[in-house]
């Protein structure tokens, strides 16, 4: 097992929930954060870490031991019962912060994968994934950030004897994503914290709403696989979180109407928001993006709207990390 002195990795941003798949489904997107870890022989900094950040909103990222990327890095060493080495960390941001696009998940995955690579990969990908889920609290963002693609995660069989099979806390399956389906993200110029978005949710739901979401999640899986528009239009409905969260996002109804009228199958809140995600086909993606932009501009909100793709690689070793001066 070889120990490395330096490693650079790229981790994709994500969109989670996709309507009815609350806290269990997510997809990696072609937005990326980049992280470089360099082991230091002698700690020149009191905390044992030096962090530099570039990219959009770089000035907002903390650069001490409370940095989430570094906390995940340290968590790896606690888990493997080792002392974390003094380290220099370089961050280049490409995923917007606190916008529902998995920026926190990139940090958790980046810190764990970076530490694991530095130490010669003593943990398997499955072990890294389960540690990431434990840190994040739910799998919908960290799993696709690590593995790429669209992923559905569910807890394993409770109480199953470990001797019968490899013990897994989580079962994860890849969800086929039809190449004709284009994710269009509309990123507003305001934030919404995950904590605030969770506070508005009810603690209990009715049986009818639970059945509704179970049925629509099943339909969503088939719609993503086939690209069948009628299935997707119905499947993107949700009763567990979006009816409560949309009130926190100014202009939601106007943007939704504009996206659908322009040809989108539907629109959902990306993660906890406030980014809005429309799914459409290639023929309508430009019109949908323009319509969502115009609708939010009329509400006095300046969004960044982008047609993206689903990233299929997940966290990757990066040999072309952007130079930080």
C-alpha positions, 0 to 999 in steps of 0.5 A: 500500500503506497502512500502519496505526497499529493493528490488532486480530484474532481467531484461533480455537483448534484441534483437531489430528490427529482420531485418524489424521490425525497432523500433517496435519489440524486444525479451527478451534473456537469458542474465540478469542484476541484480539490488538491491535497499535499502532505506537509512534512513539517506543520508550518501552521498551528492548525496543521492545515493551510487552505486556499480557495479560488473560483466563484464565491471563494471569499465565502469559504472558511479556511480553518479547521472548521472547513467541511472539506477538511472535517471530512478529511480528518474523519477518514483518519478518525475512522481508520484510527490514524493521526491526520497529517499536516496538509495543504489543501487547494480548492477551486469552486465550480459548484455554487454554494448553498443553492441545492446543487450538492456543494456540501456533498462535494466537500464530504466526498472530496475530503474522504476520497482525498485522504483515502488516496493519500493513504493508498486506498485502505478503504473500499469504494463501498466503505467510503460511500457509507462513511460519506452517507453517515457524515451527510445524513442521507445518501441522495447527494453524496452517492452520485457525487462519488459514483456518478450517474443517477443513483437510488439508495435504500437501507439494506436488510435490517437484522440480516446476519452478516455471515450470509453475505457481505454486510452493507448498510446501503443498497445502491442502484444506478438509474438509467437516464435517457440521453434525450432528457436534458437537465436545465438548472436555474440558479437564483441570486439568493440562498436557501439553507438546508436547515431552513428548508427542512424546518418547513416540512411536516413531521408526519404525512398521510397514507394517501400522500405516502402512496402517491409518492411511492407510485410517482417515484416508480413512474419517475424511474421508468420515465428517466429510463425511457424518456417518455414525456407523459410519464415524466410529466406525471412522475415529477409531482411530489407531496412530501416536500415541494408543496412546503418548500416552494413558498420559500422560493420567490417566483416559483410558480411563475418559473414553473409555468414558464418552463412547462409552457416552453416545453419542459416535462416539469420542474422541481426543486433541486435538493433543498433549493433554491435552484430549480430544475427543469427536465426537457428534451434536447429540442426544447432545452434552449427555449426552456432555459430562456423562459425560466430566465425571463420569468425570474427576471420579471420577479426581480431575480437574476438567475444563472440558467444552464443546460447541463448533462448527467456526469457519469464518472463521479469523483475522479483523480484529476491531473489538470488541477487549475493552478492557484497563484 
